[in-house]
Amino acid sequence: MLGLVAIMTLYQNNIRPFLNLFPKEVLASNSKDGGYAPVTSFHALQQNFIQYNTKDRVNIIAIDIDAHKDGGEWLDHDLPQPTWTVFTDRGVQMSWVLSNPIFLTDTNKNRKRDLKYAKDILNKIVYALGADMDAIGFNRVFRNPLNHKTHYSDTRVNLGDFAHLDAPSQEWWNKLKSKSKREHENDTLFEDVQAPREILNFSDLQEGDGRNIAMFDRLRFYAYSQARAGDYDEFDLAHRGLEMNYQFREPLDDKELNRIIGSIDDFMNTKYNGGYYMSNTTAEERKEIAKKNGEKGGEARRKESRTRILATLNQVESFGIKITARDLAERAKADKNTVSAYLKELGYKEISRKEGWKK
């Protein structure tokens, strides 16, 4: 039998090739239902569940297929062989290690572009292989490849290796969005609440106590504070959500937590950053902000409409076509009254129905 020292030496030799693939410190846990804690990658690789990337670096693309598969689905789509495939009791988890990691702390102006491209590629892979939509993201926790039944290869990939995959269908996008969309009556984003409800003790809450509302309310205010400091990040939001979830007496399941995180992140990207909401404003102030945003939008539409009208007018004149407000409106896809007012502003006059508008 091998002695304890020999076993530890063997185990450390197995870990060593993986240390450079994982960040120096990541979330890990021995139990999927246990508390995740940030530990060094050496110790994380001795636990059962581990976060593959951090908000500082994306090095691994991973997907989770919740169906019994043989692990060879990548062959059907002409994809690179996964660096490792973990066989689970429900299906498989496939992971590809990038030849060139995306360092999110770099000041490189292409950083955001590279991350967006990586997200697009991940969506394509999930769509092509029918993977779990609730596991989409670079911030997810997956099974530790060292502690499960795993097939390894030395593959390193570039994002371009997946570029030939079809873009997800509109039906797929609708299904993805519906997973994170909350019913209006349960949406508290626009409540007149000035601060998170800190009086809630998460450790007292279990199933049936409104944990999802408590998580949503607390986590969204964390996102607002990060955004005001100019440091909002989806990865950080998910990281905080995982930590908060295990403060509950009974944690939320992963799918519910991911839906909450997705809903908040969608709001932060589509509304908060657009100036439609400020967590420190009153209801009346928010109405004024909305009014100003509406005026800005109206002015933008007015400019766009005038640009179309002028371009169409130049085209009509160059062909010697009679200028009428109705015809110009149809060609420029604009309102007839808007066309008439703009023509007058440009110095045109309606001579007669027969002659149309002329300068």
Secondary structure, DSSP 8 states (H G I E B T S, - for coil): ---HHHHHHHHHHHHHHHHTTS-SEEEEESSTTS--EEEEHHHHTTSSEEE---SSEEEEEEEEE-S---S-HHHHTT----SEEEE-SSSEEEEEEEEEEEETT---TTHHHHHHHHHHHHHHHHHHHT--GGG-SSS-EEE-GGGS-EEE----B-GGGGTTS----HHHHHHHHHHH---GGG--TTS---S--TT--GGG--TTS-HHHHHHHHHHHHHHHHHHTT---HHHHHHHHHHHHTTSSS---HHHHHHHHHHHHHHHHHTGGGTS--TTS-HHHHHHHHHHHHHHHHHHHHHHHHHHHHHHHHHHHHTT----HHHHHHHHT--HHHHHHHHHHTT-EEEETTTEEE-
